Structure formats: structure tokens, C-alpha cells
Amino acid sequence: MIKALFFDVDGTLVSFNTHKIPTSTVEALEEAKKRGVKLFIATGRPIQLLNNIPEVEHLMDGYILATGALCTYKGEVVREDLIPKAEVEALIDFCKQHGLPAVVVGREDIQLINRDERFEDIFRNLLNVTYNKFDVSMDEVINQGVLQITPFITEDEEDIIKPQLKSCASARWHPAFCDINNSNADKANGIRAIAQKLGIDISETMAFGDGGNDISMLKAAGTSVAMGNAMDKVKANASYVTTSVDEDGIANALRHFGII
């Protein structure tokens, strides 16, 4: 019996085409909630940038944020994995030297370096991010503790800086950028931590995703669902492939498994 559902956001809950959650998805989650199933977000976004789920926020029991760096249940921190300060500074210095934009996510605030059209095009246009509170200094953000850094770097540039980031791992779900986190932070460990908090077995969890940073949680969850719009390598790691986010994929999968 499935007792907890975990949903990626971009391309899974939210359509890249409309920037909205389909009505069928909202209705499906409402029905699952009524049946006593716990609902969780599992996203690469930090909470500050999670502006695109207003239709279902009231249904959520908790969050796996910043690719698993911060996990919460009913507002309580269940797990947190920060990037070591020396490695934060090394990555920021690398981006500054090469003129690369990067989003630095602190516990409370976010700051940018080298803001340019790449950030605007992807974060504003593709992801529809509306957050614009960049008034806290970079030093202050670093001193808060850094959950995640999103540099706009190619895979080749990533290979250059990787040796200096020995405690970190990279998750890439877009060719233009990657999410750098503590190597202990991923969506799989987030699911395990929340399952333990709930007192349920991992076999009683189900995860939905479409991107490369979802593969770890698809492997970890008791049942895993790849969206029809997912990359082939994501589909290969899922128990079941549903239709796309724009074709009622979540509702169809929840019906398939008898959850609604």
C-alpha cells in the first residue's frame, strides 16, 4: 500500500508549456489526500524559488528542496546537508574568473553572480521564476550556510572545477546549468529521511519525475513513475511510464496504481 507520494515540480507537476499544474493533477492530488496519502514536493528548487505550485501548496505535508539539501515535514527540518564553505568559495571564485552566472542558495537568502541573459532566459522565461530579492550580500548568504549553487556551466567547465569540490555532487537536468550540492544531498536520501520520520517502509513510497536529478529517487522509491515527457534514461529507471504532464500523466498513473 502506498502511503506517501513524492513529486518533482518542473516537467512533472508543472508544465513547461503553460507554467501551470494541470487541473487533472490538482484533482488527483486532492483525492489522494482525502484517502490519507501523504504528499511531498521533491524538487531541485529551493523554497525561495518555488513559486509555481500555488494550486497544491495547501495539500503538501513536506518538501525535499534544493535537490535534497533540505528536507522538511510539517515545517520541521528532517534532514539538511550544506556545502562546505571552502568549496562554496572555490566554486564562486571559478565562476567569477570565467564570467559565469551562478545562483547561490543560502538557508534564508539567495544571491547571484554575473547575472546575464542566460539567467534571464532560463530562470525567467523557461522556469518562470519571479523571485527578485537579491539584496543580501554574498558574504552574508555564504555565512548562513549554502544549500546549493547553480552555476551556468557546460559539462566541460564542470569537469575543470570538480576536483576542487570533493564533498560535492552535480545534478544536471538542463544543458546550460547544473545544481551543485553536498554529495550526501539527493532526492533519494530525502525520501529515505522522510519515510523514516513517517515510520513507513520505503516500499510504501511512490515517486514521480522527468529529469536527470530525479533518477536517484526513482531508484529509491518503492514504486517509481516517469512522465511521458521524461528523458529516456529517466524512463529506464522507472517502474512505470505514464503520459506527459500535459496529458494528465499524474492522474493517469495514480489511477493505474489504484491510489485514486
C-alpha positions as CSV (number, residue, x, y, z in Angstrom):
1,M,0.0,0.0,0.0
2,I,1.4,3.4,-1.0
3,K,1.4,5.8,1.9
4,A,3.5,8.7,0.6
5,L,3.8,10.3,-2.8
6,F,6.8,12.4,-3.9
7,F,6.6,14.8,-6.9
8,D,9.2,16.6,-8.9
9,V,8.0,20.0,-9.9
10,D,9.2,21.3,-13.3
11,G,8.1,18.9,-16.1
12,T,6.3,16.7,-13.6
13,L,3.7,18.7,-11.6
14,V,4.2,21.8,-13.7
15,S,4.0,22.0,-17.5
16,F,6.9,23.7,-19.2
17,N,4.4,24.8,-21.8
18,T,1.8,26.5,-19.6
19,H,3.8,27.0,-16.4
20,K,0.7,25.7,-14.6
21,I,-0.3,22.5,-12.8
22,P,-3.0,20.7,-14.9
23,T,-6.4,20.7,-13.4
24,S,-6.5,16.9,-13.6
25,T,-3.3,16.8,-11.4
26,V,-4.8,19.1,-8.8
27,E,-7.9,17.0,-8.6
28,A,-5.9,13.8,-8.4
29,L,-3.8,15.1,-5.5
30,E,-6.9,16.3,-3.7
31,E,-8.4,12.8,-3.9
32,A,-5.2,11.1,-2.8
33,K,-5.0,13.4,0.2
34,K,-8.6,12.6,1.1
35,R,-7.7,8.9,1.1
36,G,-5.0,9.6,3.7
37,V,-1.9,9.5,1.5
38,K,0.9,11.9,2.5
39,L,2.0,14.3,-0.3
40,F,5.5,15.8,-0.8
41,I,7.4,18.0,-3.2
42,A,10.8,16.8,-4.3
43,T,12.5,19.5,-6.4
44,G,15.8,21.0,-7.4
45,R,14.4,24.4,-6.5
46,P,15.0,25.9,-3.1
47,I,11.9,27.1,-1.3
48,Q,12.6,30.8,-2.3
49,L,12.2,29.9,-5.9
50,L,9.2,27.5,-5.5
51,N,6.6,30.0,-6.9
52,N,4.8,27.8,-9.3
53,I,2.7,25.4,-7.2
54,P,0.1,27.6,-5.6
55,E,-2.7,25.3,-6.6
56,V,-1.4,22.4,-4.4
57,E,0.7,24.1,-1.7
58,H,-2.1,23.6,0.8
59,L,-2.0,19.8,0.2
60,M,1.7,19.3,0.9
61,D,2.9,17.6,4.0
62,G,6.5,18.4,3.4
63,Y,9.3,19.2,1.0
64,I,12.5,17.8,-0.4
65,L,14.2,21.1,-1.6
66,A,17.4,22.1,-3.4
67,T,17.8,18.5,-4.8
68,G,17.6,17.1,-1.3
69,A,19.8,19.5,0.6
70,L,16.9,20.5,2.8
71,C,14.0,18.1,3.8
72,T,11.0,19.1,5.9
73,Y,7.9,17.5,7.3
74,K,5.1,19.8,8.6
75,G,7.7,22.7,8.8
76,E,10.2,20.6,10.8
77,V,13.7,20.1,9.3
78,V,14.2,16.3,8.9
79,R,17.5,16.5,7.0
80,E,20.0,19.2,5.9
81,D,23.2,18.9,4.0
82,L,25.3,22.1,3.5
83,I,28.2,22.6,1.1
84,P,31.5,23.1,2.9
85,K,32.3,26.8,3.0
86,A,35.8,26.4,1.3
87,E,34.1,24.6,-1.6
88,V,31.4,27.3,-1.9
89,E,34.2,29.9,-2.2
90,A,36.1,27.8,-4.7
91,L,33.1,27.5,-7.0
92,I,32.2,31.2,-6.7
93,D,35.8,32.2,-7.5
94,F,35.8,29.9,-10.5
95,C,32.6,31.5,-11.8
96,K,33.9,35.0,-11.3
97,Q,37.1,34.2,-13.1
98,H,35.3,32.8,-16.1
99,G,32.4,35.3,-16.2
100,L,29.8,32.5,-15.5
101,P,26.5,33.3,-13.8
102,A,25.6,31.3,-10.7
103,V,22.7,31.2,-8.2
104,V,23.9,30.8,-4.6
105,V,21.3,29.5,-2.3
106,G,21.7,30.2,1.4
107,R,19.5,28.9,4.3
108,E,17.5,32.2,4.2
109,D,18.5,34.2,1.1
110,I,19.8,33.9,-2.4
111,Q,22.4,35.9,-4.3
112,L,23.6,35.9,-7.9
113,I,26.9,36.5,-9.5
114,N,27.5,37.6,-13.1
115,R,23.7,37.9,-13.9
116,D,23.3,38.0,-17.6
117,E,20.9,36.9,-20.4
118,R,21.5,33.2,-19.6
119,F,19.9,33.6,-16.2
120,E,17.1,35.7,-17.6
121,D,16.3,33.4,-20.4
122,I,16.3,30.1,-18.4
123,F,15.1,31.2,-14.9
124,R,12.7,33.9,-16.1
125,N,11.4,32.5,-19.4
126,L,11.7,28.7,-19.1
127,L,11.2,28.2,-15.4
128,N,9.0,31.3,-14.8
129,V,10.9,32.2,-11.6
130,T,9.6,35.5,-10.2
131,Y,11.9,35.8,-7.1
132,N,13.9,39.0,-7.3
133,K,15.1,39.6,-3.7
134,F,18.8,39.8,-4.2
135,D,19.6,42.5,-1.6
136,V,21.6,40.4,0.9
137,S,25.4,40.4,0.4
138,M,27.1,37.4,-0.9
139,D,29.2,37.1,2.3
140,E,26.1,37.1,4.4
141,V,24.5,34.4,2.2
142,I,27.6,32.2,2.5
143,N,27.7,32.7,6.3
144,Q,24.1,31.5,6.5
145,G,25.2,28.1,5.2
146,V,24.8,27.2,1.5
147,L,22.4,24.5,0.4
148,Q,23.0,24.7,-3.3
149,I,24.8,26.5,-6.1
150,T,23.5,26.6,-9.6
151,P,26.3,27.6,-12.0
152,F,25.6,28.2,-15.7
153,I,28.5,26.0,-16.9
154,T,29.0,23.4,-19.6
155,E,29.9,19.8,-18.8
156,D,33.5,20.6,-19.8
157,E,33.7,23.6,-17.5
158,E,32.1,21.4,-14.8
159,D,34.9,18.8,-15.2
160,I,37.5,21.6,-14.6
161,I,36.2,22.7,-11.3
162,K,35.1,19.3,-10.0
163,P,38.5,18.3,-8.4
164,Q,38.1,21.3,-6.1
165,L,34.6,20.2,-5.0
166,K,35.5,16.9,-3.3
167,S,32.5,17.0,-1.0
168,C,30.0,17.9,-3.7
169,A,28.0,16.2,-6.4
170,S,26.4,17.6,-9.5
171,A,22.9,17.1,-10.9
172,R,22.2,18.3,-14.4
173,W,18.7,18.5,-15.8
174,H,19.4,21.2,-18.4
175,P,22.4,21.5,-20.7
176,A,23.0,25.1,-19.7
177,F,23.4,24.6,-16.0
178,C,23.8,22.2,-13.1
179,D,22.9,22.0,-9.4
180,I,25.9,21.6,-7.1
181,N,25.1,20.1,-3.7
182,N,26.8,18.3,-0.8
183,S,27.3,14.8,-2.2
184,N,25.1,13.5,0.7
185,A,22.2,15.5,-0.6
186,D,19.9,14.0,-3.2
187,K,16.2,13.3,-3.6
188,A,16.7,9.6,-2.7
189,N,18.2,10.4,0.7
190,G,15.4,12.9,1.1
191,I,12.8,10.2,0.6
192,R,14.6,7.8,3.0
193,A,14.7,10.5,5.7
194,I,11.0,11.4,5.3
195,A,10.0,7.7,5.2
196,Q,11.9,7.2,8.5
197,K,10.2,10.3,10.0
198,L,6.8,8.9,9.0
199,G,7.6,5.5,10.3
200,I,6.8,3.8,7.0
201,D,8.8,1.4,4.8
202,I,10.4,2.7,1.6
203,S,8.3,0.1,-0.3
204,E,5.3,2.3,0.7
205,T,6.5,5.3,-1.2
206,M,6.0,6.4,-4.8
207,A,8.0,9.0,-6.7
208,F,7.3,10.9,-9.9
209,G,9.9,12.6,-12.1
210,D,11.1,13.6,-15.6
211,G,14.7,14.8,-15.2
212,G,18.2,13.5,-14.5
213,N,18.1,14.8,-10.9
214,D,15.0,12.5,-10.4
215,I,16.8,9.2,-11.1
216,S,18.1,8.7,-7.6
217,M,14.7,9.0,-6.1
218,L,13.1,6.9,-8.8
219,K,15.6,4.1,-7.9
220,A,15.0,4.6,-4.2
221,A,11.2,4.7,-4.0
222,G,9.1,1.6,-3.7
223,T,7.3,2.5,-6.9
224,S,8.6,5.0,-9.5
225,V,6.8,6.8,-12.3
226,A,8.5,8.6,-15.2
227,M,6.5,11.2,-17.1
228,G,5.8,10.6,-20.8
229,N,7.9,13.8,-21.4
230,A,10.9,12.4,-19.4
231,M,14.3,11.7,-20.9
232,D,14.9,8.1,-22.0
233,K,17.4,7.5,-19.2
234,V,14.8,8.6,-16.7
235,K,12.2,6.2,-18.1
236,A,14.7,3.4,-18.0
237,N,14.9,3.8,-14.2
238,A,11.2,3.9,-13.5
239,S,8.8,1.1,-12.6
240,Y,6.1,2.7,-14.9
241,V,6.0,5.3,-17.6
242,T,2.8,7.4,-17.7
243,T,1.6,10.0,-20.2
244,S,3.2,13.5,-20.3
245,V,2.5,16.3,-17.8
246,D,0.2,17.9,-20.4
247,E,-1.7,14.7,-21.0
248,D,-2.9,14.0,-17.4
249,G,0.2,11.9,-16.6
250,I,0.0,12.1,-12.8
251,A,-3.8,11.4,-12.7
252,N,-3.4,8.5,-15.1
253,A,-0.6,6.9,-13.1
254,L,-2.5,7.3,-9.8
255,R,-5.5,5.6,-11.3
256,H,-3.3,2.9,-12.8
257,F,-2.0,2.0,-9.3
258,G,-5.3,2.3,-7.6
259,I,-4.4,5.3,-5.4
260,I,-7.4,7.3,-6.7
